[in-house]
Amino acid sequence: MDEFNADRLIWARKRSGLNQIGLARAIDVDPRAVRAWETKEYEPTEENLNRLSRALELPVKYFFKAPLAGPEPSQASFRSLSKMSATKRDMALARGAFAFELSKWLESHFDLPSPDLPDLGKGLDPETAALALRQYWGLGLRPISNAVHLLEAKGVRVFSLSIDAREVDAFSIWNDDNPFVFLNTKKSSTHSRFDAAHELGHLVMHRHGDYDGRTSEKEANDFASAFLMPREDILAAAPRFPTVQNILQAKKRWGVSAAALTVRLYKVGILSDWQYHSLFKKLSQLGLRSNEINDEARETSKIFEICLSDLLKQGITLEKISTAISFSVSDIQELLFNLAVFSIKGDSKTTTPQGKRPDLRLVVSNDE
């Protein structure tokens, strides 16, 4: 494109957590100028383009490429929308727009797994939907060893939100028939793992936009609980006389928090009302309702590990990827934060034959 793309400026501003006034102050212009650029009244001068580039940490070329296909607020399954500020919401959505672009670039270099998610939103309760999905994927009833690997193997594109905000957990969305899940990987590993299952619930149960806030959130929560902790496995392997100590030990089997396991034990009938409330009181007193101890290892992306390793062998570093898509290196780092280990600069001179894109497939065993 030869023309300045106003939509790209809007996404860049939002991803930086700035409103028009904040951006105007950052580049020392009148707020009316930013408003005019975003409404396509007129384009910024070369000097102001350079100011925008420095303030938003993006190359000038970024502003002259095709529009970014960003998600609308109504399309995303935000969990605490009523508690979330518009700024944090827009930051998350803008990360989505940048992730779509990075995913498109990866798909041009690799044959990523195709989506294999059934539509389970037709009258199934969350418990039944979770069991149906396990059966559809041939997972049996055993614990899932890595939820991120499983989602990726089934065609879900998993990215990091990397936002320091308690109210921003995760969200999911369909884009061009591809399912995306965004996890706040600054949360605990068990928190992110449960979030991954929660967003999977949205993708299979609320695929056609039938997301209505509180009810849908409860359904996704119940789905995640049943998907990670199948009733039959809980009844067979959970402690018969649960205490805080043996719950902390037992939770490792399912890779969930002590609070999540306690709720599940109550839902399947192992805990009475009195036991449930008593255990939650003790967990609160020990600070274990929100802060985990002996947390599990964080689940990382197998897709990014394979892709980045193969690209580095071709001499394609993070810097070269950022140049190709006109992002900053930090944008890519944030999208992969806590999901992959990456090298900004590579010295590998190994190359692979060019031509057919690598066919990337993840093999998932019944344990996953």
C-alpha positions as CSV (number, residue, x, y, z in Angstrom):
1,M,0.0,0.0,0.0
2,D,1.1,3.6,-0.7
3,E,-1.4,5.2,1.6
4,F,-1.3,5.7,5.3
5,N,-3.6,3.1,7.0
6,A,-5.6,4.8,9.8
7,D,-6.9,1.5,11.1
8,R,-3.3,0.3,11.8
9,L,-2.7,3.4,13.9
10,I,-5.8,2.7,16.0
11,W,-4.7,-0.8,16.7
12,A,-1.2,0.3,17.5
13,R,-2.4,3.0,19.9
14,K,-4.8,0.6,21.7
15,R,-2.2,-2.2,22.0
16,S,0.0,0.4,23.8
17,G,-2.9,1.2,26.2
18,L,-3.2,4.8,25.0
19,N,-6.2,6.9,24.2
20,Q,-6.0,9.7,21.6
21,I,-5.1,12.3,24.2
22,G,-2.4,10.1,25.6
23,L,-0.8,9.4,22.2
24,A,-1.0,13.1,21.4
25,R,1.0,13.9,24.5
26,A,3.5,11.2,23.8
27,I,4.4,12.7,20.4
28,D,3.8,16.3,21.3
29,V,0.9,17.2,19.0
30,D,-2.6,18.5,19.4
31,P,-5.1,15.7,20.2
32,R,-7.1,17.0,17.2
33,A,-4.3,15.9,14.9
34,V,-4.5,12.3,16.2
35,R,-8.3,12.3,15.8
36,A,-7.9,13.6,12.2
37,W,-5.4,10.9,11.3
38,E,-7.6,8.1,12.7
39,T,-10.7,9.4,11.0
40,K,-8.8,9.7,7.7
41,E,-9.3,13.5,7.5
42,Y,-5.7,13.9,6.6
43,E,-2.4,12.0,7.0
44,P,0.5,12.7,9.4
45,T,3.5,14.4,8.1
46,E,6.8,12.6,7.7
47,E,8.0,14.1,11.0
48,N,4.9,13.0,12.8
49,L,5.2,9.5,11.2
50,N,8.6,9.2,12.7
51,R,7.3,10.4,16.1
52,L,4.5,7.8,15.9
53,S,7.1,5.1,15.0
54,R,9.2,6.0,18.0
55,A,6.4,6.4,20.5
56,L,4.5,3.2,19.4
57,E,7.8,1.2,18.8
58,L,6.8,0.2,15.3
59,P,8.6,0.7,12.0
60,V,7.1,3.4,9.7
61,K,6.4,0.7,7.2
62,Y,3.8,-0.8,9.6
63,F,1.4,2.1,9.0
64,F,1.4,1.6,5.2
65,K,0.4,-2.1,5.0
66,A,-3.0,-3.7,4.5
67,P,-5.5,-3.4,7.4
68,L,-5.2,-5.6,10.4
69,A,-8.2,-7.9,10.9
70,G,-8.8,-7.3,14.5
71,P,-11.6,-8.8,16.7
72,E,-14.7,-6.9,17.8
73,P,-15.5,-6.8,21.6
74,S,-18.7,-8.7,21.0
75,Q,-16.8,-11.6,19.4
76,A,-14.4,-12.2,22.3
77,S,-15.2,-14.3,25.4
78,F,-14.0,-11.9,28.0
79,R,-14.6,-13.3,31.4
80,S,-14.8,-10.2,33.6
81,L,-16.0,-7.6,31.1
82,S,-17.9,-5.7,33.7
83,K,-14.7,-5.3,35.8
84,M,-12.4,-4.7,32.9
85,S,-11.6,-1.2,31.9
86,A,-12.0,-0.2,28.2
87,T,-8.3,0.4,28.0
88,K,-7.4,-3.2,29.1
89,R,-10.1,-4.6,26.9
90,D,-8.7,-2.7,23.9
91,M,-5.2,-3.8,24.7
92,A,-6.3,-7.4,24.7
93,L,-8.2,-7.1,21.4
94,A,-5.2,-5.3,19.8
95,R,-3.0,-8.2,20.8
96,G,-5.5,-10.4,19.0
97,A,-5.1,-8.3,15.8
98,F,-1.3,-8.6,16.0
99,A,-1.6,-12.4,16.7
100,F,-3.8,-12.9,13.6
101,E,-1.1,-11.3,11.5
102,L,1.7,-13.4,13.0
103,S,-0.4,-16.6,12.7
104,K,-1.0,-15.7,9.0
105,W,2.7,-15.4,8.4
106,L,3.4,-18.7,10.2
107,E,0.7,-20.4,8.1
108,S,2.5,-19.1,4.9
109,H,5.6,-21.0,6.0
110,F,4.2,-24.1,7.7
111,D,1.2,-26.4,7.2
112,L,-0.2,-26.0,10.7
113,P,-2.7,-28.5,12.2
114,S,-6.2,-27.9,10.8
115,P,-9.0,-27.1,13.2
116,D,-10.8,-30.2,14.5
117,L,-13.4,-28.8,16.9
118,P,-16.9,-30.2,16.8
119,D,-19.9,-27.9,17.4
120,L,-21.3,-28.9,20.8
121,G,-23.6,-26.0,21.4
122,K,-26.8,-27.7,20.5
123,G,-28.5,-28.4,23.8
124,L,-25.7,-30.2,25.5
125,D,-25.0,-29.4,29.1
126,P,-21.3,-28.6,29.9
127,E,-20.6,-32.0,31.6
128,T,-22.0,-33.9,28.6
129,A,-20.2,-31.6,26.2
130,A,-16.9,-32.2,27.9
131,L,-17.3,-36.0,27.8
132,A,-18.5,-35.8,24.2
133,L,-15.3,-33.9,23.2
134,R,-13.1,-36.4,25.0
135,Q,-14.8,-39.2,23.2
136,Y,-14.6,-37.4,19.8
137,W,-10.8,-36.9,20.3
138,G,-10.3,-40.4,21.7
139,L,-8.9,-39.2,25.0
140,G,-10.5,-41.6,27.3
141,L,-10.9,-40.5,30.9
142,R,-7.3,-40.2,32.0
143,P,-5.8,-36.8,33.0
144,I,-4.6,-34.5,30.2
145,S,-0.9,-34.1,30.5
146,N,-0.6,-30.8,28.5
147,A,-3.6,-28.7,27.6
148,V,-1.7,-26.3,25.4
149,H,-0.2,-29.2,23.3
150,L,-3.7,-30.7,23.0
151,L,-5.3,-27.5,21.8
152,E,-2.5,-26.9,19.3
153,A,-2.7,-30.5,17.9
154,K,-6.4,-29.9,17.3
155,G,-5.8,-26.7,15.3
156,V,-6.3,-24.1,18.0
157,R,-3.8,-21.2,17.8
158,V,-2.6,-20.4,21.3
159,F,-1.0,-17.0,22.1
160,S,0.0,-15.1,25.2
161,L,-1.8,-11.9,26.4
162,S,1.1,-10.9,28.7
163,I,-0.9,-8.1,30.3
164,D,-0.4,-7.1,34.0
165,A,-4.1,-6.9,35.0
166,R,-5.8,-9.1,37.5
167,E,-9.1,-8.8,35.6
168,V,-7.7,-10.0,32.3
169,D,-7.6,-13.8,32.3
170,A,-8.0,-15.1,28.8
171,F,-10.3,-15.0,25.8
172,S,-11.0,-17.0,22.7
173,I,-12.4,-16.2,19.3
174,W,-12.9,-17.6,15.8
175,N,-11.1,-15.8,12.9
176,D,-11.4,-17.0,9.3
177,D,-12.5,-20.4,10.5
178,N,-9.5,-20.7,12.8
179,P,-9.9,-20.9,16.6
180,F,-7.7,-18.7,18.7
181,V,-7.1,-18.8,22.5
182,F,-5.3,-16.0,24.3
183,L,-3.9,-16.9,27.8
184,N,-2.6,-14.4,30.3
185,T,0.7,-16.3,30.9
186,K,1.6,-14.0,33.8
187,K,-0.9,-15.9,35.9
188,S,0.0,-19.2,37.6
189,S,0.5,-22.3,35.5
190,T,-2.6,-24.1,36.9
191,H,-4.6,-20.9,36.3
192,S,-3.5,-20.8,32.7
193,R,-4.2,-24.5,32.2
194,F,-7.7,-24.1,33.5
195,D,-8.2,-21.0,31.4
196,A,-7.1,-23.0,28.3
197,A,-9.9,-25.6,29.0
198,H,-12.3,-22.8,29.8
199,E,-11.7,-21.1,26.5
200,L,-12.0,-24.5,24.7
201,G,-15.4,-24.7,26.2
202,H,-16.4,-21.4,24.6
203,L,-15.0,-22.5,21.3
204,V,-17.0,-25.7,21.1
205,M,-20.2,-24.6,22.9
206,H,-20.5,-20.9,21.9
207,R,-19.2,-21.1,18.4
208,H,-22.0,-19.1,16.7
209,G,-21.7,-16.0,18.8
210,D,-24.3,-17.2,21.4
211,Y,-22.1,-15.8,24.1
212,D,-24.2,-14.0,26.7
213,G,-21.9,-13.2,29.6
214,R,-22.5,-14.7,33.0
215,T,-24.4,-17.8,31.8
216,S,-21.9,-18.6,29.1
217,E,-19.0,-18.1,31.6
218,K,-20.6,-20.5,34.0
219,E,-21.0,-23.1,31.2
220,A,-17.4,-22.7,30.1
221,N,-16.2,-23.0,33.7
222,D,-18.3,-26.2,34.3
223,F,-17.0,-27.5,31.0
224,A,-13.3,-26.9,32.0
225,S,-13.8,-28.6,35.3
226,A,-15.4,-31.7,33.7
227,F,-12.9,-31.8,30.9
228,L,-9.9,-31.7,33.1
229,M,-11.4,-33.8,35.9
230,P,-13.8,-36.4,34.4
231,R,-16.4,-37.6,36.9
232,E,-15.4,-41.2,36.7
233,D,-11.7,-40.5,37.2
234,I,-12.4,-38.2,40.1
235,L,-14.6,-40.9,41.7
236,A,-11.9,-43.5,41.2
237,A,-8.8,-41.6,42.2
238,A,-9.8,-38.7,44.5
239,P,-9.2,-39.0,48.3
240,R,-12.2,-40.5,50.1
241,F,-11.8,-38.2,53.1
242,P,-10.4,-35.0,51.7
243,T,-8.2,-32.7,53.8
244,V,-6.2,-29.7,52.7
245,Q,-3.0,-31.8,52.8
246,N,-4.3,-34.6,50.5
247,I,-6.1,-32.2,48.2
248,L,-2.7,-30.5,47.7
249,Q,-1.2,-33.8,46.8
250,A,-4.2,-35.1,44.7
251,K,-4.4,-31.9,42.6
252,K,-1.2,-32.8,40.9
253,R,-2.9,-35.7,39.1
254,W,-5.2,-33.4,37.2
255,G,-2.9,-30.3,37.1
256,V,-5.5,-28.0,38.7
257,S,-5.6,-25.7,41.7
258,A,-6.6,-26.8,45.1
259,A,-9.7,-24.6,44.9
260,A,-10.7,-26.1,41.5
261,L,-10.3,-29.7,42.8
262,T,-12.3,-28.8,45.9
263,V,-15.2,-27.5,43.8
264,R,-15.1,-30.6,41.6
265,L,-15.2,-32.9,44.6
266,Y,-18.3,-31.1,45.8
267,K,-19.9,-31.2,42.3
268,V,-19.5,-35.0,42.0
269,G,-20.8,-35.6,45.5
270,I,-17.7,-36.6,47.4
271,L,-17.9,-33.6,49.7
272,S,-20.9,-32.7,51.7
273,D,-22.0,-29.0,52.1
274,W,-20.3,-28.8,55.5
275,Q,-17.0,-30.4,54.2
276,Y,-17.0,-28.2,51.2
277,H,-17.4,-24.9,53.2
278,S,-15.0,-26.1,55.8
279,L,-12.3,-26.9,53.3
280,F,-12.7,-23.6,51.5
281,K,-12.4,-21.8,54.8
282,K,-9.1,-23.6,55.5
283,L,-7.9,-22.9,52.0
284,S,-8.7,-19.2,52.5
285,Q,-6.9,-19.1,55.9
286,L,-3.8,-20.6,54.3
287,G,-4.0,-18.2,51.3
288,L,-4.5,-21.1,48.9
289,R,-7.7,-19.9,47.2
290,S,-5.9,-17.4,45.0
291,N,-2.2,-18.3,45.5
292,E,-0.9,-21.8,44.7
293,I,2.0,-23.5,46.3
294,N,4.1,-26.2,44.7
295,D,2.6,-25.0,41.3
296,E,3.0,-27.3,38.3
297,A,5.5,-26.6,35.5
298,R,4.1,-24.1,33.0
299,E,2.7,-25.5,29.8
300,T,4.4,-24.2,26.8
301,S,3.7,-24.3,23.0
302,K,5.0,-27.2,20.9
303,I,4.0,-25.4,17.7
304,F,6.2,-22.4,18.4
305,E,9.1,-24.6,19.6
306,I,9.0,-26.5,16.3
307,C,8.4,-23.4,14.1
308,L,11.1,-21.2,15.7
309,S,13.6,-24.0,15.7
310,D,13.1,-24.7,12.0
311,L,13.1,-21.1,11.1
312,L,16.4,-20.5,12.9
313,K,18.0,-23.4,10.9
314,Q,17.0,-21.4,7.9
315,G,18.7,-18.3,9.3
316,I,15.3,-16.6,10.0
317,T,15.5,-15.0,13.4
318,L,13.0,-13.1,15.4
319,E,14.4,-9.9,14.0
320,K,13.8,-11.1,10.5
321,I,10.2,-12.2,11.3
322,S,9.5,-8.8,12.8
323,T,10.9,-7.1,9.6
324,A,8.7,-9.3,7.4
325,I,5.5,-8.4,9.1
326,S,6.5,-4.9,10.1
327,F,6.1,-5.5,13.9
328,S,8.6,-4.7,16.6
329,V,10.5,-7.7,18.1
330,S,8.9,-6.9,21.4
331,D,5.4,-7.4,19.9
332,I,6.4,-11.0,18.9
333,Q,8.0,-11.6,22.3
334,E,4.8,-10.6,24.1
335,L,2.7,-12.9,21.9
336,L,5.0,-15.8,22.8
337,F,5.7,-14.8,26.4
338,N,6.0,-17.8,28.6
339,L,4.9,-20.0,25.7
340,A,8.2,-20.4,23.9
341,V,12.0,-19.9,24.2
342,F,13.2,-17.8,21.4
343,S,16.4,-16.2,20.0
344,I,16.3,-12.6,18.8
345,K,19.5,-12.9,16.8
346,G,20.7,-16.2,15.4
347,D,24.1,-17.2,14.1
348,S,23.0,-20.5,12.6
349,K,24.1,-21.0,9.0
350,T,22.2,-24.2,8.5
351,T,19.5,-24.0,5.8
352,T,16.8,-26.3,4.7
353,P,15.6,-26.8,1.2
354,Q,13.1,-24.2,0.0
355,G,9.9,-25.0,-1.8
356,K,7.2,-27.0,-0.1
357,R,6.1,-25.7,3.3
358,P,7.0,-28.0,6.2
359,D,4.0,-30.1,7.2
360,L,3.7,-29.5,10.9
361,R,1.7,-32.1,12.8
362,L,1.4,-32.8,16.5
363,V,0.9,-36.3,17.7
364,V,-1.2,-36.5,20.8
365,S,-1.4,-39.7,22.8
366,N,-4.4,-40.8,24.9
367,D,-2.6,-39.4,27.9
368,E,-3.2,-36.0,26.4
